[in-house]
Amino acid sequence: MSLFNLAYARHTGGQFVLRIEDTDRARYVADSEAQIFDTLRWLGLPWDEGPDVGGPYAPYRQSERLDTYRPFVDRLLADGHAYHCWCSPERLADLRKEQAAQKLSVTGYDRLCYGKTREERAELPGFSDRPVVRLLVPDDVDLGFVDLIRGPVSAPRPDDQVLLKADGFPTYHLAVVVDDALMGITHVVRGEEWISSTPKHLLLYRYLGLTPPAFAHMPLLRNADTSKISKRKNPAARLMWFREQGYLPEALRNFLQILAYPPVVPDTEVATFDEFVAAFDWAKVSTGGPIFDLTKLNWFNGHYIRSLTPSELAARIVAHLTWTGEWPSAPDPARVDLLTRATPLIQERLVTLSEALPKLTFLFTPDDELVVEDDAFATLTADAPRVLDAARDALQGLEPFEDRAVEAALRAALVEGLGLKPKFAFGPVRVATSGTRVSPPLFESIALLGRASTLARIEALRARLA
């Protein structure tokens, strides 16, 4: 939602407002606000007004605005548009179970408290001395509204929504209406699950004499089986998962963009956020539930990785490793230099930043700690000892010890000298130096390892084959 909110704000010269809606104390998580800030900053979606940057309508945390809401509640009560409800949580739970058992087509609160005084309600079962305040929804409530994306929309009839909870906190429904009006919000972009709430929001605007904003309800992302993406079942529903996996923010932005919007650059789905902003039009936003295709995201990420220079990519990899804690916040400059020099070897093969270090582990492993993987060891044939002997002799006094010289020396010794085909000639050397069957380009890797490490590893494997 933030991506499309910000795009429209930038397209029209408006302000993107970040408000923390934290009135549901039962679901409040202490570090959730910091996660929101971190995620949006990482994605490159800055806000113009918010709790940390301030603005003309501060405070921007709803929990700090409680005194703002009470006068509006009192006005609704005085005008007969709201009423107190003393039903206990247990009674409400029983009511829901009874309605479910009866398979009623219309469910919701049964208005037991409506029109009663506290004393009258106290004489009935299921009484609580801590009332809530409910909106009185008229029978002829208007269920239609115009959506910026969908055009005319008809929503289900709402029940008498709780506006003020027993703890004195407003519900989302009251708080957003009041705050959007007081903060001058002109456009609200939210998920399509809020379509059913829009009639009661518009009713509140009318009862309170406030001007409603325009609404745009975005389609919900779907799994491959078209089911709704669940944060509990699908880690990809949590945005920071993408950072943990090593996706680039610009790739994720571009991917999310095309899920609900057609390509903005002819003949390609690749487009910058600025290009998206310039072309933005609500009429082009899709209303169908887009399928979250991780393969497609991987393609985008690979494209953006290969569009970086090797030094830029190396810097991204280092930043990722320090952020995940795999490397210390101030890594050894020698390790950074080695990774920077090795990055060109893996750039074409990378899909995510998290794949970089595993592909280069052999470069950062002490020679005596290198483990030859079982499947790699199993590829060695009876020719392996003489191949390793010849490779050792060819590299022993090689000068300069750089990739082209290494390649020439090994080809001369193993392909021409031993008469082996390249895939058989270089396999044992790859296993010895990297511990794996598959590694970055062999000759460049050997040059990065250096003479001493390369010879030590060849000798170690050779000893195992004696």
PyMOL commands that set and color helices and strands:
alter all, ss='L'
color gray80, all
select helices_A, chain A and resi 2-12+25-27+32-43+62-64+66-78+89-102+118-122+172-182+192-208+235-237+239-245+249-259+273-279+282-284+294-307+310-324+333-349+353-364+367-369+374-377+384-396+403-416+422-425+427-434+442-449+451-464
alter helices_A, ss='H'
color red, helices_A
select strands_A, chain A and resi 82-87+127-135+144-147+151-154+162-164+187-191+214-218
alter strands_A, ss='S'
color yellow, strands_A
deselect
rebuild
show_as cartoon
